[in-house]
Amino acid sequence: MNYSHEVERMCPVTKGPNHGPAPIPEEGRWVKAYQISDISGLTHGIGWCAPQQGTCKLTLNVKNGIIEEALVETIGCSGMTHSAAMAAEILPKKTLLEALNTDLVCDAINVAMRELFLQIVYGRTQTAFSEDGLPIGAGLEDLGKGLRSQVGTIFSTSQKGVRYMEMTEGYILSLALDANSEVIGYQFVRVGKMLEDIRHGVDPKTAYDKNVGTYGRYEGAVKYIDPREE
């Protein structure tokens, strides 16, 4: 290590007490993190691309500094879905520091990785106070039945009003309107669960009918409309 001439001429002064870093909460323990291998936790966060045309929700489960599980969900950009496929292969088995300095293909995924890194190394994870954290695979619980991302897609105009396209429950089939033409409910099909039933051998028509449901005061509506065609 090289020192400048000015520093070389200085006399030494003994360093005072060194208490190390402040402890952070990790999986039900207080940990003084000196290196990446000291870090554990499960958390999720979002990132966005430079033109802000798409976003990524990234979920990581980190054990002893190693990413053991990654869930990559994207919306808004067709290319981003393929980037997510590549990023999900890249992330597991990397250390947090490796992942932070890896090109994860898409700006939005890279930004999400940056945001998650900050959460995790500062002890702001979802499992900060959960003893032993969560098992590998816990990220799938965010997806619900049929292991399909929860998506909300709503469109509206000042002249024609709102159209619900997709909600947490599933793909919207029709909107229920009252006498004032206000939305009071909707009918939906649980796409993930329906496809799961079909994969398991259920007749498609039966699977469809089985997974159709309603929300709100659907049965008491004055009028029903198809949100995509009416």
Phi, psi and omega in degrees: 000132181262138177245148177290163180300321181296318180290321179303327183280346182288148174274149181286143174236128185294133179290142180282198182302145177236104184268358181078185182287157175292140180291145176241152180282128179219113174049048175082009179230157172262123188235133170269111185270113177258334182211168185303325182293350178276355188260132174217154175153156174247133177203169176218158181195181184237159175218164183221154180274167185303313178282000179055040177262355179204164181220160181230135168254121183245132176241128180234140172243110186252131176232121179053042176084353183255134175284113182261341183210138178221133173238120182245117178240131182230158178207148171101347184216126183295321180292334183294330180295322178287326175298321180298321180298318180289317182297323181294334175279328184286318193292312183301144180080354176275151171284162178303320182291320176300313183296322180297328183254025177249141175285112181267027169081317187237139178307315184298321180289321177297318179294319177299320179297319178298314181295321178292322178304315180297316178301312188291314184285344175264003177077026180257036182279168177290341184248022183305322183245021178259116184303125181066008177067210180241149181292159176297130184110351182296335180299333180293340181296336177294339187274336179075197183298135180082001179048057180233135182303143177278121185233137173245119180233110184231132179238144178207154174226158181293330184275320187251354177084201189265151174225117175278126180256316179207139180231180179306321183293328180151199182286127184280126180267318180204153176255142177259127181245147176267192183296338178267008183063029175265145180290125178239002179173179178203160176250142185218165171236132179283095188298312182300314181291322179298313180294326177296317178297317180297318179298331181269012172101000179286139177304135183306317180296317179295318180297320179297307182300322182295330186254013174273133179217177180228159179224146178078208182266052185298317186292336184262020184285155175274330184212146176239137178229150171278117186294346182261342186232349183239000000 
